[in-house]
Amino acid sequence: MLYSVVSDLKNANSLLALGGILFAFAVTVFATAKLSGWLPKDAGREHAHDGKLSAGKPRGAGIIFVLAFTAAAFLFVPMKAEIMIYLILTVISMVTGFLDDASEKPWGEFKKGFLDLCVAVLAAETYLKYNPNTIELALFHVQIVIPRILFAVLIVILVWVSVNVTNCADGVDGLSGTLTIITLTTIYVLDRLLESGEDFSFLILLFGICIMGYLWYNAAPSRLLMGDAGSRAMGFFISIAILKTGSPLLYIPVALVLILDGGLGLIKILMIRLFKLHIMKKIRTPLHDHVRKLWGWSNTQTVFRFAIIQIILSAAVICGLGL
């Protein structure tokens, strides 16, 4: 890796940061342009608002920006066992999503949910192996020790929820990618405020840069779609990034728009299947379909307004911690 080559040079960190950022963006943009023709084609989603407009577009572009991120990480980030495992699990999340994208018959909910659960369990085991079983209530500067088994269960829930709400929020050109960048940027700033660890902070930055490279082609009107390959990997990485801050409860405010957009639909389905309760009958899920079909928002308005809401929430969290 390049990190070991320049680690003894003066201003090595600055050189690595600049090189990593430029490499991550350039490789993502170049690879997306050259390889998008090899991706599976979207069939158009029947139940999504304007879903048929996506028919025929390359789908599963998450495989490109996730692999570009992985390459940049191995080259420009000092590789430790914990980080390497997270990278592998991110790729696994991407691969399971890509196989679903490429399948003629979409995978069932239980199959995808079980695979997400397996990845979440591995993530929990990894985190607890290399980190203490404590969380910090950052706004109050209070640390709480949690029994390891309980903490493992909570981590599994966090990872599983993050993967699935981010996946469900994918449905409008540029929406989930933009919201993920805002969330990851917020976590990056929180990392610096909480002094959680420079190496993982830079990893967060690289992932956000690779998503920007993808958005170069996904901005409305999009030329290609990330598919489950991208959204599932993004959801997984968000959960690990917030865990590494030591304050996982901050996931709620820094990813609230993703949680509401993708999560309400999960709650709605869960209540129907487990308890036969038909709640939120007047709310179309995911929320990005509700605001477009019932409120008349355009795709651009949806992306900008959802992004603005999340930026305001993130700014409030950052200011609260800073003060």
Residue pairs with C-beta under 8 A, 6 or more apart in sequence:
1 74
1 75
1 76
1 77
1 78
1 79
2 16
2 19
2 75
2 76
3 16
3 75
3 76
3 77
3 78
3 79
4 78
6 12
6 15
6 16
7 78
9 15
16 76
16 202
17 76
17 202
17 205
19 76
20 72
20 75
20 76
20 77
20 202
20 205
20 206
21 205
21 206
21 209
23 72
23 75
23 76
24 68
24 69
24 72
24 206
24 209
24 210
24 213
25 209
25 210
25 212
25 213
26 213
27 68
27 71
27 72
27 213
28 64
28 65
28 68
28 69
28 209
28 210
28 212
28 213
28 214
28 216
29 213
29 216
31 64
31 67
31 68
32 61
32 64
32 65
32 213
32 214
32 216
32 217
32 224
33 217
35 64
36 58
36 61
36 64
36 217
36 223
36 224
37 58
39 58
39 59
39 60
39 61
39 63
39 224
40 58
40 59
40 60
40 101
40 102
41 55
41 56
41 57
41 58
41 59
42 54
42 55
42 56
42 57
42 58
42 59
42 225
42 227
43 55
44 51
44 52
44 53
44 54
44 55
44 56
45 51
45 52
45 54
45 171
46 52
48 171
48 289
49 284
49 289
49 292
49 293
50 292
50 299
51 171
54 222
54 225
57 222
57 223
57 224
57 225
58 223
58 224
58 225
59 101
59 224
59 225
59 227
60 97
60 98
60 101
60 102
60 225
60 226
60 227
60 228
60 229
60 230
61 214
61 217
61 218
61 224
61 225
61 226
61 227
61 229
61 230
62 94
62 97
62 98
62 214
62 226
62 227
62 228
62 229
62 230
62 231
62 232
62 233
62 234
63 94
63 95
63 98
63 229
63 230
64 214
65 210
65 211
65 213
65 214
65 226
65 230
66 90
66 91
66 94
66 210
66 229
66 230
66 233
67 91
67 94
68 210
68 213
69 90
69 206
69 207
69 210
70 87
70 90
70 91
72 206
72 209
72 210
73 79
73 83
73 87
73 203
73 206
74 87
76 202
76 206
77 83
77 199
77 202
77 203
77 206
78 199
80 199
81 130
82 126
82 129
82 130
83 199
83 200
83 203
85 122
85 126
86 123
86 126
86 237
86 240
89 119
89 122
89 123
89 126
89 236
89 240
90 233
90 236
90 237
90 240
91 233
92 119
93 116
93 119
93 163
93 232
93 233
93 235
93 236
94 229
94 230
94 232
94 233
95 229
96 112
96 115
96 116
96 119
96 228
96 232
97 167
97 227
97 228
97 229
97 230
97 231
97 232
97 233
98 227
98 228
98 229
99 107
100 106
100 107
100 112
100 227
100 228
101 227
101 228
101 229
112 228
113 160
113 164
116 159
116 160
116 163
116 164
116 232
117 156
117 160
119 159
119 163
119 236
120 155
120 156
120 157
120 158
120 159
120 160
120 163
121 156
123 155
123 156
123 159
123 236
123 239
123 240
124 151
124 152
124 153
124 155
124 156
124 159
125 152
127 155
127 240
127 243
128 148
128 151
128 152
128 155
131 243
131 244
131 246
133 145
133 146
133 147
133 148
133 151
134 143
134 144
134 145
134 146
134 246
135 143
135 144
135 146
135 151
135 246
135 247
135 248
135 249
136 142
136 143
136 144
136 194
136 246
136 247
137 143
137 144
137 247
137 249
138 190
138 194
138 245
138 246
138 247
138 249
138 250
138 321
139 320
139 321
146 154
154 248
155 243
155 248
158 239
158 242
158 243
158 248
158 251
159 236
159 239
159 240
161 239
161 259
161 263
162 235
162 236
162 238
162 239
162 251
162 255
163 232
163 235
163 236
163 239
164 235
164 262
164 263
164 266
165 235
165 255
165 258
165 259
165 261
165 262
165 263
165 266
166 176
166 180
166 231
166 232
166 234
166 235
166 238
166 258
166 262
167 228
167 231
167 232
167 235
167 262
168 261
168 262
168 263
168 265
168 266
168 285
168 286
169 175
169 176
169 179
169 231
169 257
169 258
169 261
169 262
169 286
169 288
170 176
170 226
170 227
170 228
170 230
170 231
171 286
171 288
171 289
172 220
172 288
172 292
172 299
172 302
172 303
173 218
173 219
173 220
173 221
173 222
173 299
173 303
174 215
174 218
174 219
174 220
174 222
174 303
175 261
175 288
175 302
175 303
175 306
176 226
176 230
176 231
176 234
176 258
177 211
177 214
177 215
177 218
177 226
177 230
177 234
178 215
178 303
178 306
178 307
179 255
179 257
179 258
179 261
179 306
179 307
179 310
180 208
180 211
180 234
180 238
180 258
181 208
181 211
181 212
181 215
182 307
182 310
182 311
182 314
183 238
183 254
183 255
183 258
183 310
183 314
184 204
184 207
184 208
184 211
184 237
184 238
184 241
185 208
185 314
186 254
186 314
186 317
186 318
187 204
187 238
187 241
187 242
187 245
187 250
187 254
188 201
188 204
188 205
188 208
189 318
190 196
190 245
190 247
190 250
190 254
190 317
190 318
190 321
191 197
191 200
191 201
191 204
191 244
191 245
192 201
193 318
193 321
193 322
194 245
194 246
194 247
194 321
196 244
196 245
196 246
197 244
200 241
200 244
204 241
207 237
207 241
211 234
214 226
214 230
217 223
217 224
218 224
218 225
218 226
220 299
220 300
220 303
238 251
238 255
238 258
239 251
242 248
242 250
242 251
242 254
242 255
250 317
252 259
253 313
253 314
253 316
253 317
254 313
254 314
254 317
255 310
256 310
256 313
257 306
257 307
257 309
257 310
257 313
258 310
260 287
261 286
261 287
261 288
261 306
262 286
264 280
264 283
264 285
264 286
264 287
265 285
265 286
267 279
267 280
268 279
268 280
268 283
268 285
271 277
271 278
271 279
272 278
283 290
284 290
284 293
284 294
288 302
288 306
291 297
291 302
291 305
292 298
292 299
292 302
297 305
